[in-house]
């Protein structure tokens, strides 16, 4: 069901090349700032690859690929096709089910359960999203405290 040299292989080729180049990169000569920058960029790319994996899982599910390949579920399909451990396959399916954009029977797009995290739209790390949420909460609490003090001063 796959063809040699298909579009998927051609699209993934540059990714394989880039990762290979990075694996060959000598890290010792890099400055500390260079190492931190490289770590950040690799993490950013890893999140984007995760978003792509979610899209591929949704596509595989919507095409009924597990059934076509003789697997009883998407999780079993991943275990058999990608040779993933059961817990890893289950985690991927669970994540994709929460952030993936599926289609209903009429072909209409359904909203993901976690739209803010869907497809790693903003490419922020979970820690950065938590930090931003706490900052926003602090601003709200500060505004509320200022409002209360203004109201109390008027009494």
RAWOJO-V727871 format. One record per residue. N is the residue number from 0. PSI is psi as a letter, one per 40 degrees, with the letter a starting at -180 (999 if undefined). Layout:
# RAWOJO-V727871
((N;PSI) (N;PSI))
This chain:
# RAWOJO-V727871
((0;e) (1;i) (2;i) (3;h) (4;f) (5;i) (6;d) (7;d) (8;d) (9;d) (10;d) (11;e) (12;d) (13;d) (14;d) (15;d) (16;d) (17;d) (18;d) (19;d) (20;d) (21;d) (22;d) (23;e) (24;h) (25;h) (26;d) (27;d) (28;e) (29;i) (30;i) (31;d) (32;d) (33;d) (34;d) (35;d) (36;d) (37;d) (38;d) (39;d) (40;d) (41;d) (42;d) (43;d) (44;d) (45;d) (46;d) (47;d) (48;d) (49;d) (50;d) (51;d) (52;d) (53;d) (54;d) (55;d) (56;d) (57;d) (58;d) (59;d) (60;d) (61;d) (62;e) (63;f) (64;d) (65;d) (66;d) (67;d) (68;e) (69;e) (70;i) (71;e) (72;i) (73;d) (74;d) (75;d) (76;d) (77;d) (78;d) (79;d) (80;d) (81;e) (82;f) (83;i) (84;i) (85;d) (86;d) (87;d) (88;d) (89;d) (90;d) (91;d) (92;d) (93;d) (94;d) (95;d) (96;d) (97;d) (98;e) (99;i) (100;h) (101;i) (102;i) (103;a) (104;d) (105;e) (106;e) (107;i) (108;h) (109;i) (110;i) (111;i) (112;d) (113;g) (114;d) (115;d) (116;e) (117;h) (118;f) (119;f) (120;d) (121;e) (122;f) (123;i) (124;i) (125;d) (126;d) (127;d) (128;d) (129;d) (130;d) (131;d) (132;d) (133;d) (134;d) (135;d) (136;d) (137;d) (138;d) (139;d) (140;d) (141;d) (142;d) (143;d) (144;d) (145;d) (146;d) (147;d) (148;d) (149;d) (150;d) (151;d) (152;d) (153;e) (154;999))
